[in-house]
Amino acid sequence: MTSIKMLISFIILGILSTTHISNAGPLRNRYSKYLELDAVQRLIEYIRIDTSREENIKHAVDFWVSQANDAGLPYTVYAPAGKPIFVATLEGSDPSLPSIMLNSHMDVVTVDETEWMYPPFAGYMDANGDIFGRGTQDTKDIGVVYMEVLRKFKKDNITLERTIHVTVMPDEETGGKNGMQAFVKTKQFKALNIGFALDEGLTSSDDTLIATYIDRRPWQMEFTVHGEGGHGSSIAEETAAEKLHKLMDTIMAYRENQKDIMRTKNANDYTGFNSININMFHGGQAPNIIPSKMSLVVDMRLAPEAEASEMQALVDSWVQEAGNGTELSYIRHEQVSLPTALDNSNPYWVTFKNTLNNMGITVRSMVCPATSDIMVLRNLGIPALGFTTKSNTISRIHAKDEYINVETFLRGIEIYTELVKKLGNLKTC
């Protein structure tokens, strides 16, 4: 009888030890307590809005309106080009001073759910404290962090000298044409009197943090070639596929050349070479029809040193080499990307760097290998940095199993609180 009781006890103990808790991995551990925090719940709620679908952007706006109302912050939703732009404001004591802009975007790129360990729009936290979801690195995390900072200032009755604006754009992932690019042309944007901006940044694999001061220029191009069509049983001359193959060889040869240059660089040095990738193909009607038209989409990012005129001549030569009738259209074709000064001439940078250093944080400056809405601000002459607090994090931006560790997220709130406080009380400039 005693042995039976012992057996039952072991069974019950086993059941209890393997019981799942809500959204926190298989075992209750030191990370589980964080699920009780409002900030973490707000991040998870935001992740669960699938903004890879344009029709769900309105639900993200509803989320932000709810956050602003809950925090007691005034807000406005603008739509200069038909898509909503959310702006929440913490008024400063001296409105004559240029304001600080904390920018992020609510849209995210699409996913292939079959590749993910956990559903990409569930906000699932595993036993290691990693919260998985599309947007956890790009950029739903920092959007929530920004609002948590303003929420804290409001709750604690802290008034900074400068006004702080939290802005959330609707279409950064598709180029920002109906978001930031349209917004900066409005009188409403000019009325914000932006003096300095922070926007999305890069993850860091170690304890240091990264600040980007210039973006590479995106040239996203669609090449369309034409050739002889016909029955699939024939061997036609000068088919579209042959021309496309020739064009691909030319582009890939250039890519290999740029890879050779890249290999001579230190890690995270994106100067001196251009990235280029063939990302999409289109063509064909049926298995037994030779297509008379085929196309490919190329994504090229120009290094800061690259001359736009020289790159244009190179791309035009590819069109000529591909043969008569080859067409080129641009999805995005940015000619200019201005840098933000990282020296004593920029008091925002000095304050930013000193604040982090005083917190024991080392910040590394670098060229952003990609492009964000912040390029639009820099090109207007507004100093701006790409920055995030995701240290010791594997970069999975636009990749499967995108995640942020819950403690990294919470530490980000602490870091941004100090940064915004110092920047918001900067008296000069």
N, C-alpha and C positions, 0 to 999 in steps of 0.2 A: 504493500500500500504506500509506504514511504517513497519507494522508487517511482511509483506512478505519479505521486504528488510532485516529486522533483522534476519528472519529465514534463508535466503540465506547466510548471513554473518556467522551465527553460523555453518552452514553446511561446508562452506569453511574453517573456523577455525578448525573444527573437522578433516577435511581431512588433513590439513597441520600438525596438531599436531600428527597425527598417521602415517605420511609418513615414510617409512623405508629408512635409508641411507645405503649405500653399506657396508655390512658385519659388522654392528655395533649395532645390536639389534634394537628394535622397536622405540626408541627415541634417538634423538641427545642429548648427555649428556657430562659430563666432560671427559669421556673416548674417545669420538669420535675423538677428535683431534689427538690422538695417531696413528690413522690409516694413518695419513699423514706423519709419520716418516719413513724414509728409513729402519731403523733397524727393525721396526715392520713388514713392508712389506716383508723384507727378511725372517723373521721368518715364516710368513704365506706362502710364496712361498715354503720354505723348507718343511713345514708340508704337503703341497699339493702333494708332491711326495710320492706315496704309496710304501714305502720301506719295507712293510711287504711282498712284492713280490720280490723275488730275481732278477727277470729280470729288476726291476726298479732301482737297485743299480747304474747302469751306469748313470741314469739320476741324481741321487744324486751327483755323481762324477762331472758331467757336471755343476751342481749348484756350487760346491765348486771351480771348475776351474774358473768359471765366477766371483765368489767373489774375488778370489785371483788376477785375472787380473784387476778387477775394483779397488781393493785396491793398486795395484802396488806391490804386494808381489810375490817373486819367489816361485814356488811350484814344486813338483814332485809327480807323481802317480806311486806307486810300486805295483807289483803283485807277491810276492814270492811264493804264492800257488794258483795262478789263480784268486784270488779276489782282487779288487783294494783297495789300501790304499793311502789316500790323505795326503800329508804333505806340509804345507805352512810355510814359515820361515821369521822371522824378525831378521836380522843379528844384533848381539851385537858388541860393540866396542872392546871387549876382547874375541876373540874366544877360548882362552886357558881355560877360565872358563867353567865348566860344564853347559850345557844348561837347560832350563826349558821346560818341555813338557806339553801341554794342550790337553788332550785326550778326545774324545767322540766317539760315533759310529753312523753310518747313518742308520743301519737296525733297524726296530721296530717289535714288536710282532703283530700277527694277531688280527683282531677285528671281532665281530659280530655286524654289523652295525645296526641291529634291536634293539639293547639294548641302543644305544646312543641317546641323546637328539638332537644332531646335527651331520651331516655327519663327520665321523672321519678323513677325509682327506681334509676338506674344510678350516680349519683355521678360523672358524667363531668366531667373538667376540660378546658377548652378552652385554646387557645394564649395567652389573656390571664390564665390562672390562675384563672378563675371556675369554681367547682364547682357544677354544676347538680343540683337535686333537691328534691323536696318535703320541707320541714322544715329546709332550710338556713338559713332566716331565722326559722322558727317551729316548734319551738325545738330541733331536734336539735343545732344548732351549739353552743348554750351548755351543753347537757347534757354534751357531750363536753369542752368547755372546763373546766367545773367539775371533772370527774373527772381531767383532766390536771393541774390545780392540786393536787389532793389526792395524786395519784400522785407529783408532784414533791416535795411536802413529805415524804411517806413515804420516798421514795428517799433524800432528803438528810437524813433523821433530824431534821427540823424539827418541834418540838412547839410549838403555839400555846397560849396560856393558855385560850382558849375552845374548846369542842368545835365542830366543823364537821359539818353534815349535808348531804349531797347527796340530794335527794329528787326522784323522777321520778313524775309522775302519769299515770294512764291515759286520762283522758277530759275534758281541759280544753276541747277543741274542741266538745264537746256539753254544756257547762255545769258539769262537775265534780261532778255529783250523787253519783256512786259513787266519786269520787276524793277531792279535797281537802275537799269539803263533808262527806263521811262521816268522813274521817280525823281532822279537828279535833275531833270529838266523842268520840274514843276516849282511854282512859287511856294508850295507847302514844304518842299525839301529845303529850299533856300531859307525859309523862316526858321528851320531847326538850328541854323547857325552852327554847323558842325565844325569843330576845330581839330578833332582827332578821332580816329575810329579803330576799333578792334574787330576782327572777323575770324573766320575759321582758320585753323592752323594744322600742323602736322603732329603725328604721334612721335614719341621718342622711345627708343629701345633701352635707354638707361635713365639715370636720375636727373639728367639735364632736361631743360625745356627748350623748345625751338621757337624763334620768332622769324617770320618771313617778311621781307621788305620790298620785294618785287616779284611779280608773277611772270611766268613765261607766256608768250602770246600764242593763242590757239589759232591754227589754221585748219579748219575741218572742211575737207574738200570731197566732192563727188565727181568722179571721172566716169563719163559714159562713152563707150566705144560702139561703133557700128560695123557690121560686116555682112557677108553673104549668109542668108538663111536658106532653109530648104528641108528636105526630107531627112530624117535621122539615119537613113541607110546610105546616104551619099557622103562623099568626102569633098566638100566645097572648098574653094580657095578663099583665103582672106576672111575667115570667119571672125565673128566678134570675140569668140573665146581665144583665138590665136592672138588677136590684138591685145586682149586683156592680159594674157600670159606675158606678152612682151612688156607691157606697162608694169606689171607686177615685178618682173625681173629687174627693171630699171629702179623701181622704188626700193626693192629689197636690197639691191646693191648699195644704194645710198644709205640705207639703214645699217648695213654692215659697216660702212665707213664711219658712221656716227657711233656705233658700238665700240669700234676700235679706239676712238677718241675717249669715250666714256670710261673705258678700262684703264686709261692712264690717270683718271681722276680719283681723288679720295671719295669715300662714301659721303653721300649727301652734298656733293659738289655738282651743281647742275649748270655750271657755266661752261661755255666753249663748245657745246654740242647741242644738236636738236634731236628731240625724240620724234619718232614717226612709226605709226602702226596702221596696218590695213585692218579695219574693224568690221566692215560690212560688205556683203556681196548681194547683187540683185541680178536676176536674169533667168530666162527660160520660161516656156509656156507648157511644154509637155515632154515626156521622155522620148518621143519620136519626132520632135521638131528641133532643127538647128536654130537657135535664137539669132535674130538679126541685130539685137541690142543687148549689151550687158554693162553693168556698172559696178564700181566699188567705191567705198567711202574710206578716206584716209584721214587720220588725226595726227597732225604735226604740231609740236610745241616749240616755238622759237626761243633760243637762248637770248639773254639780254644783249649779247654782243652782235647777234645776227642782224645784218642790214636787210630791211624789208624789201628793198629794190633788188638786191642780189638774190634773195630767196624767190621773189616773184619771177625773175628771169629763169631760175632753175626749174620751177614748176611749169612755166610756159614751155620750156624745152622738153619736158616729159610729154606734154600734150602733142607737140610737133612730132616727137619720136614715135608716139603711139599710132600715128597715121591720120589720114584725112577723115574729117567727120567726127573726130574725138571732141567731146564737149567737156567743159569744166565749169562747175557751179560751186559756190562757197556757202557752206552752212554757217561758218563763222570765220572771220578774216580780220583779226585785230592787227593793226599796224603799229600801235604804240602801247608800251607799258612802262610807266614812269616809276622810279624808285622813291622810297622814303629815306631821308637822311638818317644815318645812324652815327651821329657825332654830337658834339656840344652845341651845334647850331639848332638842334631839335630838342627843346626842353621836354617834350612829351616822351621821347626816347630815353633821355637821361633819367626822368622820373620813373619810367617803366623799368629800366634796367636796375636802378638803385633800389627800388622797392623789392624786386625779386632777390637781389643780392643780399639785402638786409634780412630776408627771410631764409637765407642759407641756400638759395636756389641759383644754380648756374644757368644762364640763358645763352644759347647759341643762335647767331643770326645766319640766315641762308636764303638763297633764291628758292622760291616756291616752284616745284617742278610742274605744277598744274596752274589752273586759273580759277579765280573766284570773283564774286561781286566786288571785292575790295579794289580790284584793278580800276574799276570805274571811278571810285573815289580818289585814288592816287592820281589818275589822269586829270582830275579837276584841281589838283594841287593840294588836296587834303592829306596830311600825313596819316598813314594807316599801317597797322601791323597785322599779319596773320599769326594767331597765337592760340594755343590750347594747352591745357594742363595735364595731358595724358602721357605721363612718364611711365617707363617700364611697361609699355604697351606694344603689342604686335600690331603693325599697321594692317588693317583689313578694310580700308576705305574702298568702296565699290566691290568688295570681295565677299565671299561666303563667310558665315560665322562672325560677322562684325560684332564687336563687343566693347564694353567698358567695365572695368572693375568697380564695384560699388564704393570702395574706399578711395579709389582714384577720383571718382565723381565727387564725393563729399569733400575731398581735399581741394578739388578745383573751386568749390564754393568759398573755402577759406582763402585761397590765393587771390581769386578775383575780388573778394570783399576788400582785401588790403589794397589791391591794385586800383580799383575804382575809387576808393577813398582818397588815395594819394593823387590820382589824376584829377579827380573831381575837386580837389582843394588846391590844385596848381594855380598860382596867382599870376605868373608871368605869361607872356604871349597871349 
